[in-house]
Amino acid sequence: CGRTLDVRWCLTPQENHHMSELEIQQKVVDIIRPFAKAPEGLERAGGEVSILDDLKVNSARLVDIVLAFEDAFDIQIDDDDADSVKTIADAVTLIHGKIS
């Protein structure tokens, strides 16, 4: 778990493989939290919360978030997949698909 800001996000591939979507969502929220300029949006962190609009994360920070997802979940996210991450639900769906 090399590039992440917090090693508690890092799990082994075996641990990631057994995560539920709810557990992935909680981990996604924990990763996004330090980047959110409007963290109150995380309190209602349903799937349709927009990372850019509702949480006020700028696009440069979104790149850092995607890198943190890669490290935390031990996955690779290509540019097209990264561009598709607009909401927390998008992130959860993408990550769940990659670790399953």
Backbone hydrogen bonds, N-H to C=O, Kabsch-Sander energy under -0.5 kcal/mol:
donor,donor_aa,acceptor,acceptor_aa,energy
9,W,6,D,-1.9
10,C,7,V,-1.7
11,L,72,A,-1.3
16,N,12,T,-2.5
17,H,13,P,-2.1
18,H,14,Q,-0.8
18,H,15,E,-0.7
19,M,16,N,-1.9
24,I,20,S,-2.4
25,Q,21,E,-2.7
26,Q,22,L,-2.2
27,K,23,E,-2.1
28,V,24,I,-2.8
29,V,25,Q,-2.7
30,D,26,Q,-2.4
31,I,27,K,-2.1
32,I,28,V,-2.5
33,R,29,V,-2.4
35,F,32,I,-2.3
36,A,32,I,-1.0
36,A,33,R,-1.0
37,K,55,L,-1.4
38,A,55,L,-2.0
41,G,38,A,-2.1
42,L,39,P,-1.7
43,E,39,P,-0.5
43,E,40,E,-1.0
44,R,41,G,-0.7
45,A,42,L,-1.6
46,G,44,R,-4.3
49,V,46,G,-1.6
51,I,86,K,-2.4
52,L,86,K,-0.6
54,D,50,S,-0.8
55,L,50,S,-1.8
57,V,51,I,-1.7
62,L,58,N,-1.7
63,V,59,S,-1.1
64,D,60,A,-1.1
65,I,61,R,-2.3
66,V,62,L,-2.4
67,L,63,V,-2.2
68,A,64,D,-2.1
69,F,65,I,-2.4
70,E,66,V,-2.4
71,D,67,L,-2.2
72,A,68,A,-3.1
73,F,69,F,-2.5
74,D,70,E,-0.8
75,I,70,E,-1.7
78,D,76,Q,-0.5
82,A,78,D,-2.7
83,D,79,D,-2.5
84,S,80,D,-0.8
84,S,81,D,-0.7
85,V,82,A,-1.3
86,K,84,S,-1.1
88,I,49,V,-1.7
89,A,47,G,-3.3
91,A,87,T,-1.9
92,V,88,I,-2.6
93,T,89,A,-2.8
94,L,90,D,-2.4
95,I,91,A,-2.7
96,H,92,V,-2.9
97,G,93,T,-2.1
98,K,94,L,-1.5
99,I,95,I,-2.1
100,S,96,H,-1.3
